[in-house]
């Protein structure tokens, strides 16, 4: 049996936890008809200036490729949760804007997401959560 470093153990455990939490969030958010990734898209748009972002920025924030974000946005556009918006100065740049229906779903889903995150963190003490949040931000997390 090989011995692995603490750093590798941390990243392997982060991957396992990410899978567990994504499944849990997906199951709960399905009550609103969206997945965790879709919730994240709506979250970033809802918190962006003018509730819009470039498609490439949405992809980066959610951790997807440009083609991956296009596949994710297509059903959201069909449902009327987001809409495309052209850039008046540069035809090569397109924006994704949060539509009213998307804002409504997002606001409804926040309570579910908050409740789910609270349930997941029950075994963790507040001080440990603060410390973990600091570490994740040091590693590149951006949500404070």
C-alpha positions in Angstrom: 0.0 0.0 0.0 1.3 3.4 -0.9 1.4 6.4 1.3 0.0 9.6 -0.1 0.6 13.2 1.0 -1.8 15.2 3.1 -2.3 17.5 0.1 -3.4 14.7 -2.2 -5.7 13.3 0.5 -7.3 16.7 0.8 -8.0 16.9 -2.9 -9.3 13.4 -3.1 -11.6 14.1 -0.2 -12.8 17.4 -1.8 -13.7 15.4 -4.9 -15.7 12.9 -2.9 -17.4 15.6 -1.0 -18.2 17.5 -4.2 -19.9 14.4 -5.6 -21.9 13.7 -2.5 -23.1 17.3 -2.1 -23.9 17.7 -5.8 -26.1 14.7 -5.7 -27.8 16.0 -2.6 -28.4 19.4 -4.1 -29.6 18.0 -7.4 -32.2 15.8 -5.6 -33.5 18.8 -3.6 -33.4 21.4 -6.4 -35.3 19.0 -8.7 -38.4 20.2 -6.7 -37.8 23.5 -8.5 -37.1 21.8 -11.9 -33.4 22.8 -11.9 -30.0 21.1 -11.2 -27.2 22.4 -9.0 -25.3 23.6 -12.1 -28.4 25.4 -13.3 -28.9 27.0 -9.9 -25.3 28.2 -10.0 -25.8 29.8 -13.4 -28.9 31.6 -12.1 -27.0 32.6 -8.9 -24.2 34.2 -10.8 -26.5 36.0 -13.1 -28.7 37.2 -10.3 -25.6 38.6 -8.6 -24.0 40.2 -11.7 -24.3 43.8 -12.6 -27.5 44.2 -14.7 -28.1 40.5 -14.1 -26.1 39.6 -17.2 -22.7 38.1 -18.0 -20.7 37.2 -21.0 -21.2 33.5 -21.9 -17.5 32.9 -21.4 -17.7 34.5 -17.9 -20.7 32.2 -17.0 -18.7 29.2 -18.2 -15.7 30.2 -16.1 -17.8 30.8 -12.9 -19.5 27.5 -13.2 -16.4 25.6 -14.2 -17.5 24.5 -17.7 -16.1 24.9 -21.2 -17.7 27.2 -23.7 -19.5 24.3 -25.4 -20.5 22.9 -22.1 -22.1 26.2 -21.0 -23.9 26.5 -24.4 -25.4 23.0 -23.8 -26.5 24.0 -20.3 -28.0 27.4 -21.4 -30.0 26.0 -24.2 -32.7 24.4 -22.1 -32.7 27.4 -19.7 -33.4 29.6 -22.7 -36.2 27.4 -23.9 -37.8 27.5 -20.4 -37.5 31.3 -20.4 -35.1 31.4 -17.4 -32.3 33.2 -19.3 -32.1 35.1 -22.6 -29.4 36.0 -25.0 -28.5 39.6 -25.4 -26.2 40.9 -28.1 -23.3 43.3 -27.4 -24.0 46.6 -29.2 -20.3 47.3 -29.5 -19.0 43.9 -30.5 -21.0 41.3 -32.5 -18.6 38.5 -31.4 -19.6 38.9 -27.8 -23.0 37.7 -26.5 -24.4 38.0 -23.0 -26.6 35.8 -21.0 -29.3 37.8 -19.1 -31.5 36.5 -16.3 -35.1 36.5 -17.3 -38.0 37.2 -15.0 -38.9 33.5 -14.9 -35.3 32.6 -14.0 -35.2 35.2 -11.2 -38.5 33.7 -9.8 -37.1 30.1 -9.9 -33.8 31.3 -8.4 -35.5 33.1 -5.5 -37.7 30.1 -4.8 -34.7 27.7 -4.9 -32.6 29.8 -2.5 -34.5 28.6 0.5 -34.0 25.0 -0.6 -30.3 25.5 -1.3 -29.9 27.2 2.1 -31.7 24.4 3.9 -29.7 21.7 2.1 -26.4 23.4 2.9 -27.4 23.8 6.5 -28.3 20.1 6.7 -25.0 19.1 5.1 -23.0 21.2 7.6 -24.8 20.1 10.8 -21.8 18.0 12.0 -19.4 20.9 11.4 -18.8 23.6 14.1 -19.0 27.3 13.1 -15.3 28.0 13.7 -14.4 25.0 11.5 -16.6 26.4 8.7 -14.9 29.8 8.9 -11.5 28.1 8.7 -12.5 25.9 5.8 -14.0 28.8 3.9 -10.7 30.7 4.3 -8.8 27.7 3.0 -11.1 27.3 0.0 -10.8 31.0 -0.9 -7.0 30.7 -0.6 -7.2 27.8 -3.1 -9.2 29.9 -5.6 -12.8 29.9 -4.4 -14.5 33.2 -5.1 -17.7 33.2 -3.2 -17.3 34.8 0.2 
